[in-house]
Amino acid sequence: MKGLAGFGRKQDCVLVIRDADVVLEALRAALDGAPEQERAGLERAVAVAGGVAAADEGPLRAAWVRERLAGVGFAGDIDSVAAIKALRQAEPDLGLLAAVQLQRDAVAHPA
């Protein structure tokens, strides 16, 4: 995910881009024509990809926030002003409102 910049100012918009559905369909197509020795592995891959495709965006955003905070060495309380500052340090194009919204996801979905 990235904050989007435009018109010379920061935007408070964060996009979640997921292509798990595309991967899932490709795995299903591969499974349809797979020889017997490959079927078990492909069936497991379809199950894993299906779980990811069905995942709620809140926990995904929360994990993204934790990864960015860890990347800048932040180990404090996620529910703090310092966490928002560290998140914006990790992602300089992220607006304050978007950072606060992402922080709320991280607090609502503990690791």
Backbone as CSV, one residue per row, in Angstrom:
resi,resn,N_x,N_y,N_z,CA_x,CA_y,CA_z,C_x,C_y,C_z
1,MET,0.838,-1.170,0.000,0.000,0.000,0.000,0.888,1.239,0.000
2,LYS,0.420,2.240,-0.619,1.151,3.503,-0.662,0.162,4.645,-0.508
3,GLY,0.612,5.696,0.148,-0.153,6.925,0.138,-0.059,7.507,-1.264
4,LEU,-1.070,8.151,-1.711,-1.069,8.707,-3.053,-0.818,10.206,-2.989
5,ALA,0.100,10.660,-3.794,0.381,12.092,-3.851,-0.250,12.665,-5.114
6,GLY,-0.728,13.875,-5.019,-1.315,14.483,-6.206,-1.534,15.964,-6.012
7,PHE,-1.452,16.708,-7.072,-1.700,18.142,-7.069,-0.831,18.873,-6.040
8,GLY,0.363,18.385,-5.804,1.302,19.078,-4.947,1.027,18.968,-3.462
9,ARG,0.069,18.116,-3.060,-0.174,17.950,-1.628,-0.461,16.481,-1.353
10,LYS,-0.359,16.128,-0.091,-0.598,14.737,0.288,-2.096,14.443,0.275
11,GLN,-2.419,13.252,-0.161,-3.802,12.800,-0.159,-3.990,11.841,1.012
12,ASP,-5.164,11.836,1.583,-5.462,10.930,2.676,-6.207,9.712,2.144
13,CYS,-5.573,9.028,1.231,-6.162,7.867,0.590,-5.124,6.759,0.556
14,VAL,-5.521,5.584,0.982,-4.629,4.435,0.916,-5.354,3.341,0.148
15,LEU,-4.723,2.845,-0.882,-5.311,1.785,-1.686,-4.810,0.432,-1.214
16,VAL,-5.697,-0.537,-1.214,-5.314,-1.915,-0.972,-5.406,-2.617,-2.313
17,ILE,-4.277,-3.096,-2.780,-4.249,-3.794,-4.056,-3.972,-5.259,-3.770
18,ARG,-4.913,-6.090,-4.172,-4.779,-7.521,-3.913,-5.043,-8.266,-5.211
19,ASP,-4.181,-9.189,-5.511,-4.389,-9.999,-6.706,-4.538,-11.469,-6.346
20,ALA,-4.950,-11.742,-5.128,-5.115,-13.121,-4.684,-6.139,-13.866,-5.536
21,ASP,-7.174,-13.171,-5.998,-8.184,-13.831,-6.837,-7.584,-14.304,-8.157
22,VAL,-6.692,-13.506,-8.722,-6.034,-13.880,-9.977,-5.142,-15.098,-9.752
23,VAL,-4.398,-15.084,-8.667,-3.526,-16.215,-8.335,-4.366,-17.462,-8.082
24,LEU,-5.464,-17.303,-7.357,-6.341,-18.431,-7.063,-6.881,-19.069,-8.343
25,GLU,-7.317,-18.256,-9.275,-7.828,-18.789,-10.537,-6.731,-19.506,-11.330
26,ALA,-5.522,-18.966,-11.317,-4.410,-19.615,-12.024,-4.084,-20.969,-11.385
27,LEU,-4.119,-21.033,-10.070,-3.860,-22.306,-9.382,-4.954,-23.322,-9.677
28,ARG,-6.186,-22.858,-9.693,-7.300,-23.775,-10.020,-7.175,-24.308,-11.436
29,ALA,-6.773,-23.456,-12.367,-6.585,-23.895,-13.754,-5.450,-24.922,-13.839
30,ALA,-4.372,-24.672,-13.088,-3.259,-25.620,-13.081,-3.684,-26.942,-12.470
31,LEU,-4.523,-26.890,-11.445,-4.996,-28.106,-10.782,-5.865,-28.937,-11.716
32,ASP,-6.661,-28.279,-12.552,-7.558,-29.004,-13.468,-6.798,-29.944,-14.395
33,GLY,-5.626,-29.535,-14.852,-4.890,-30.374,-15.790,-3.643,-31.012,-15.202
34,ALA,-3.542,-31.026,-13.885,-2.310,-31.502,-13.242,-2.245,-33.021,-13.183
35,PRO,-1.044,-33.572,-13.355,-0.872,-34.999,-13.153,-1.026,-35.339,-11.663
36,GLU,-1.285,-36.582,-11.382,-1.580,-37.031,-10.010,-0.489,-36.641,-9.012
37,GLN,0.784,-36.722,-9.399,1.872,-36.426,-8.453,1.930,-34.948,-8.060
38,GLU,1.304,-34.054,-8.824,1.304,-32.630,-8.505,0.026,-32.174,-7.806
39,ARG,-0.999,-33.012,-7.793,-2.312,-32.603,-7.300,-2.311,-32.207,-5.822
40,ALA,-1.651,-32.970,-4.983,-1.676,-32.679,-3.542,-1.090,-31.293,-3.254
41,GLY,0.028,-30.984,-3.872,0.647,-29.675,-3.665,-0.211,-28.543,-4.189
42,LEU,-0.798,-28.735,-5.361,-1.656,-27.702,-5.932,-2.938,-27.526,-5.123
43,GLU,-3.486,-28.624,-4.607,-4.682,-28.512,-3.762,-4.376,-27.698,-2.509
44,ARG,-3.201,-27.927,-1.922,-2.793,-27.156,-0.740,-2.602,-25.678,-1.109
45,ALA,-1.991,-25.426,-2.259,-1.789,-24.043,-2.706,-3.128,-23.348,-2.938
46,VAL,-4.110,-24.051,-3.512,-5.445,-23.480,-3.723,-6.084,-23.139,-2.377
47,ALA,-5.923,-24.009,-1.390,-6.489,-23.753,-0.062,-5.846,-22.521,0.577
48,VAL,-4.530,-22.407,0.487,-3.830,-21.252,1.066,-4.240,-19.963,0.361
49,ALA,-4.233,-19.979,-0.968,-4.602,-18.785,-1.735,-6.063,-18.414,-1.492
50,GLY,-6.915,-19.406,-1.333,-8.322,-19.135,-1.037,-8.495,-18.433,0.294
51,GLY,-7.709,-18.822,1.282,-7.755,-18.154,2.582,-7.302,-16.717,2.507
52,VAL,-6.271,-16.465,1.729,-5.767,-15.098,1.565,-6.783,-14.251,0.795
53,ALA,-7.382,-14.822,-0.227,-8.352,-14.077,-1.030,-9.572,-13.680,-0.211
54,ALA,-9.924,-14.510,0.759,-11.104,-14.235,1.582,-10.797,-13.353,2.787
55,ALA,-9.538,-13.039,3.015,-9.139,-12.275,4.203,-9.723,-10.870,4.182
56,ASP,-10.106,-10.399,5.344,-10.623,-9.046,5.519,-9.480,-8.046,5.368
57,GLU,-9.772,-6.859,4.867,-8.731,-5.859,4.626,-8.176,-5.240,5.909
58,GLY,-8.964,-5.190,6.968,-8.497,-4.600,8.224,-7.243,-5.265,8.761
59,PRO,-7.246,-6.588,8.906,-6.032,-7.260,9.365,-4.864,-7.112,8.392
60,LEU,-5.144,-7.039,7.105,-4.070,-6.840,6.131,-3.429,-5.469,6.302
61,ARG,-4.269,-4.442,6.496,-3.725,-3.108,6.740,-2.949,-3.068,8.052
62,ALA,-3.463,-3.761,9.071,-2.775,-3.793,10.369,-1.396,-4.435,10.236
63,ALA,-1.311,-5.511,9.482,-0.012,-6.164,9.270,0.926,-5.240,8.499
64,TRP,0.389,-4.523,7.521,1.199,-3.581,6.745,1.769,-2.500,7.660
65,VAL,0.942,-1.977,8.555,1.396,-0.947,9.497,2.519,-1.497,10.369
66,ARG,2.335,-2.683,10.910,3.366,-3.273,11.777,4.685,-3.491,11.020
67,GLU,4.583,-3.914,9.766,5.796,-4.099,8.959,6.517,-2.776,8.750
68,ARG,5.763,-1.713,8.453,6.387,-0.409,8.232,7.004,0.120,9.521
69,LEU,6.318,-0.059,10.648,6.857,0.399,11.930,8.126,-0.367,12.290
70,ALA,8.125,-1.656,12.068,9.326,-2.454,12.343,10.470,-2.019,11.433
71,GLY,10.143,-1.649,10.205,11.155,-1.217,9.252,11.903,0.039,9.665
72,VAL,11.255,0.889,10.464,11.932,2.100,10.949,12.376,1.935,12.400
73,GLY,12.299,0.697,12.908,12.794,0.414,14.254,11.860,0.812,15.379
74,PHE,10.593,1.068,15.080,9.647,1.452,16.122,9.217,0.216,16.893
75,ALA,9.362,0.256,18.215,8.978,-0.872,19.063,8.063,-0.419,20.195
76,GLY,7.520,0.790,20.107,6.675,1.329,21.165,5.226,0.912,21.020
77,ASP,4.368,1.655,21.686,2.931,1.409,21.693,2.334,1.846,20.352
78,ILE,1.645,0.927,19.699,1.040,1.247,18.398,-0.039,2.316,18.546
79,ASP,-0.644,2.391,19.707,-1.718,3.350,19.952,-1.160,4.662,20.513
80,SER,-0.090,5.163,19.912,0.548,6.385,20.402,0.801,7.357,19.259
81,VAL,1.018,8.594,19.629,1.378,9.618,18.644,2.727,9.266,18.012
82,ALA,3.629,8.692,18.813,4.937,8.302,18.288,4.800,7.265,17.173
83,ALA,3.809,6.396,17.267,3.586,5.391,16.223,3.154,6.064,14.918
84,ILE,2.295,7.058,15.019,1.866,7.785,13.814,3.063,8.493,13.197
85,LYS,3.879,9.104,14.026,5.073,9.787,13.521,6.010,8.794,12.831
86,ALA,6.208,7.626,13.434,7.078,6.603,12.841,6.496,6.068,11.541
87,LEU,5.179,5.902,11.492,4.531,5.422,10.269,4.710,6.431,9.142
88,ARG,4.569,7.697,9.457,4.753,8.735,8.433,6.218,8.884,8.055
89,GLN,7.112,8.524,8.969,8.545,8.495,8.635,8.810,7.352,7.657
90,ALA,8.175,6.214,7.903,8.348,5.047,7.031,7.732,5.278,5.660
91,GLU,6.632,5.995,5.615,5.911,6.277,4.364,5.686,7.788,4.263
92,PRO,6.678,8.544,3.790,6.593,10.006,3.777,5.411,10.584,2.997
93,ASP,4.879,9.865,2.023,3.744,10.378,1.249,2.403,10.159,1.941
94,LEU,2.412,9.519,3.081,1.184,9.209,3.809,0.704,10.449,4.561
95,GLY,-0.535,10.835,4.323,-1.109,11.977,5.023,-1.438,11.628,6.467
96,LEU,-1.663,12.652,7.272,-1.940,12.447,8.694,-3.227,11.657,8.902
97,LEU,-4.288,12.007,8.196,-5.562,11.312,8.356,-5.429,9.832,7.995
98,ALA,-4.763,9.543,6.891,-4.570,8.146,6.482,-3.732,7.395,7.512
99,ALA,-2.705,8.037,8.051,-1.864,7.398,9.063,-2.678,7.072,10.312
100,VAL,-3.543,7.971,10.715,-4.395,7.734,11.885,-5.364,6.589,11.610
101,GLN,-5.951,6.564,10.419,-6.874,5.475,10.076,-6.155,4.128,10.061
102,LEU,-4.953,4.108,9.515,-4.171,2.872,9.500,-3.787,2.451,10.916
103,GLN,-3.445,3.411,11.746,-3.124,3.110,13.137,-4.337,2.466,13.826
104,ARG,-5.512,2.989,13.573,-6.721,2.416,14.163,-6.920,0.968,13.737
105,ASP,-6.623,0.658,12.478,-6.702,-0.744,12.029,-5.725,-1.606,12.795
106,ALA,-4.516,-1.093,12.995,-3.492,-1.865,13.709,-3.899,-2.099,15.162
107,VAL,-4.527,-1.120,15.770,-4.977,-1.276,17.154,-6.155,-2.247,17.213
108,ALA,-7.067,-2.153,16.257,-8.244,-3.010,16.232,-7.935,-4.458,15.895
109,HIS,-6.799,-4.692,15.238,-6.422,-6.055,14.821,-5.032,-6.366,15.337
110,PRO,-4.934,-6.710,16.619,-3.596,-7.009,17.178,-2.964,-8.223,16.504
111,ALA,-1.655,-8.223,16.497,-0.921,-9.316,15.845,-1.102,-10.622,16.581
